[in-house]
């Protein structure tokens, strides 16, 4: 039940469920150096029944991050290497003729898991990319005229190379809009790169996460309890107005050809709720919204060609919108 305005100011009590999810960061840190923002984004996406797109050059531990995340939250995962010849049925599954019963039976695809690692998703044509649309929105797939529910919880963690890399296809806008966050994994700092190499020099093996001491600190039951707690986080009307104003500002920005959809605004509001809960508060603040704006909205907008020619980028446009949109007090 959502809290009343009078209740939301009360200091939160210690919450073992929240502590467990914050402990996921510690466990992932045993395998992946840095990338704290990406870990937070993945936690929020899981708690919001949504998905993440991780972008970075090859070799920045995108897949290792997702595998470590799945291990820490004790969920099953399956990995699909997206290639130009990958077919939709290779992801969703297909009907196979069974001679013993003289009928067709359904053979589930790798999408029937808790966390689907869609590796290099932008290296496969749009037809196969779109095979995930129903799964991501409705947590089901339709094959042979019948809809089949996916396991719960379910999350797509897709990785992609930057679009300027050879052999990549741009993701359709409809699919981009279904990712809660686009998380950019940058090259590590000098200190982080030293730590990465030092770990490998001491015997770290990315193929053996258990040897790194990574423990399971959450599970499906805790995820359900966390989602229930997040649903009770108070959102003041002023915060809703703030999110609406930010979304509308993207649609009115002269440098943007496409602004944020109402679905994008709704998803960001839910993410702000989860961010507040992870931060130990039982109410949402404007800072929760600001902290998520770039990774929640950046992939949902399209820059006009003339704006690109003028040297503008999406991050700069969103910064300008944040600076000019009235913040509730």
Secondary structure, DSSP 8 states (H G I E B T S, - for coil): ----TTTTTS-----HHHHHHHHHHHHHTTTS-S-HHHHHHHHHHHHTT--EEEE--TTS-HHHHHHHHHHHTT--EEEEE--TT--THHHHEEEEEETTTTEEEEEE-TTSSSEEEEETGGGS-HHHHGGGHHHHHHSEEEETTEEEE--SS-EEEEEE--TTSTT-----HHHHTT-SEEEE-----HHHHHHHHHHHHTT--TT-GGGGT------HHHHHHHHHHHHT-B--HHHHHHHHHHHHHHHH-TTEEE---HHHHHHHHHHHHHHHHHTT-SB--HHHHHHHHHHHHGGG-EE-HHHHHTT--HHHHHHHHHHHS----
